[in-house]
């Protein structure tokens, strides 16, 4: 199975407010599943190459450390990510299969309308086909409806960050 390509991280476009919070990880694509259900998954990783966890703060680091690791060891990492926790009111919304990166536009009107109503930082996912929105909210229970490509998390998850 061919490893998918990911958008290269554009560090200069990531908001300073996110950069200041030391809840950063890297990630790499790994094959998971058996022969019938093989797929690629994003494994959160520490800058030393060991596995990271979206629920273990000891495995998170600062922005500069992940930027240096990603830049200096492109063979080890496919991207960087940010972890949501109960330490603040940052939350993440993930909209899948709704965007076309080459044309820089939404291909799903309902998701475009939803995204336009959320105040926050929005960027394109590593695949170029979805968007991630970082916003602020009171804590809530995680919600995912994969049939429409919607996920929302307030803690215990990491989001990939591209700067696109």
C-alpha positions in Angstrom: 0.0 0.0 0.0 1.5 3.3 -1.1 2.0 5.9 1.7 -0.1 9.0 1.0 1.5 12.3 0.7 0.9 15.1 3.3 1.0 18.8 2.9 4.3 20.2 4.2 4.0 22.2 7.3 4.0 26.0 6.9 5.2 27.0 10.3 5.1 30.7 9.7 1.3 30.6 9.2 0.5 28.9 12.5 -1.0 31.4 15.0 1.3 32.6 17.7 -1.4 31.9 20.3 -1.2 28.2 19.5 2.6 28.3 19.3 2.8 29.6 22.8 1.0 26.6 24.3 3.4 23.6 25.1 1.1 20.8 23.9 2.8 19.9 20.7 3.6 16.5 19.2 4.8 15.2 15.9 3.1 12.4 13.9 4.0 9.8 11.3 1.8 7.7 9.1 1.7 4.0 9.9 -0.2 1.1 8.4 -2.8 -0.4 10.6 -5.4 -3.2 10.3 -5.3 -6.6 8.7 -5.1 -7.5 5.0 -8.8 -6.7 4.4 -8.9 -3.5 6.4 -5.4 -1.9 5.9 -5.3 1.8 6.2 -3.0 4.6 7.1 -3.2 6.2 10.6 -1.5 9.2 12.1 0.6 8.1 15.1 1.4 10.8 17.6 5.1 10.9 18.2 7.6 12.6 20.5 10.5 14.5 19.1 12.8 11.6 20.2 10.8 9.2 18.0 9.0 7.5 20.8 5.2 7.3 20.8 3.3 10.3 22.2 -0.1 10.2 23.8 -3.0 12.7 23.6 -3.7 12.1 27.3 -0.2 12.1 28.7 1.4 15.6 29.1 4.8 14.1 29.7 4.9 13.2 26.0 4.1 16.7 24.8 6.6 19.5 24.1 6.9 23.1 23.0 6.5 24.4 19.4 10.1 25.1 18.8 11.1 21.5 19.6 8.6 20.0 17.2 9.5 22.5 14.5 13.2 21.6 14.8 12.5 17.9 14.8 10.3 18.1 11.8 12.6 20.3 9.9 15.8 18.4 10.7 14.5 14.9 10.4 11.9 14.8 7.6 12.5 11.1 7.2 11.1 10.4 10.7 8.0 12.6 10.8 5.1 13.4 8.5 3.8 16.4 10.4 3.2 18.2 13.6 0.1 18.2 15.9 -1.5 20.0 18.8 -3.1 18.3 21.8 -6.4 19.5 23.3 -6.7 19.3 27.1 -8.8 20.5 29.9 -6.1 23.1 30.8 -7.9 25.7 28.7 -10.9 26.3 26.5 -9.3 25.5 23.1 -11.3 23.0 21.1 -11.0 21.4 17.7 -13.5 20.8 14.9 -12.6 18.5 12.1 -14.5 18.6 8.8 -13.5 15.7 6.4 -13.8 15.4 2.7 -15.2 18.9 2.2 -12.3 20.8 0.7 -10.2 20.9 -2.5 -6.7 22.2 -1.7 -5.6 22.7 -5.4 -8.6 25.0 -6.0 -8.6 26.5 -2.5 -12.3 26.0 -2.0 -15.0 24.0 -0.3 -16.7 21.2 -2.3 -19.4 20.7 0.4 -21.8 23.7 0.8 -23.1 22.5 4.2 -19.6 22.2 5.7 -18.6 25.6 4.1 -21.6 27.2 5.8 -20.7 25.6 9.2 -17.1 26.6 8.9 -18.0 30.2 8.1 -20.1 30.4 11.3 -17.3 29.4 13.6 -15.0 32.1 15.0 -11.4 30.7 15.1 -8.4 29.6 13.2 -9.1 27.4 10.2 -6.6 25.5 8.1 -6.4 22.7 5.5 -5.8 19.1 6.7 -2.6 17.2 5.6 -4.5 15.4 2.9 -5.8 18.7 1.4 -9.4 17.4 1.5 -10.6 18.6 4.9 -10.3 21.4 7.3 -9.5 21.8 11.0 -10.9 24.6 13.1 -9.3 25.7 16.4 -11.8 27.7 18.4 -12.8 28.4 22.0 -15.7 26.8 23.9 -16.8 25.4 27.2 -15.8 21.8 27.6 -18.1 19.3 25.9 -18.3 15.6 25.3 -16.4 14.5 22.1 -18.7 14.1 19.1 -18.1 12.3 15.8 -20.5 11.6 13.0 -18.3 10.0 10.3 -21.3 9.7 7.9 -21.2 13.5 7.4 -17.4 14.0 8.1 -17.8 15.9 11.4 -15.8 15.6 14.6 -15.4 17.9 17.6 -13.1 17.5 20.6 -12.4 19.5 23.7 -9.7 17.2 25.2 -7.9 13.9 24.9 -7.2 14.3 21.2 -4.6 15.8 18.9 -5.1 17.6 15.7 -2.6 17.7 12.8 -1.4 21.2 12.1 -0.3 22.3 8.6 -0.4 26.1 8.5 -2.2 25.9 5.2 
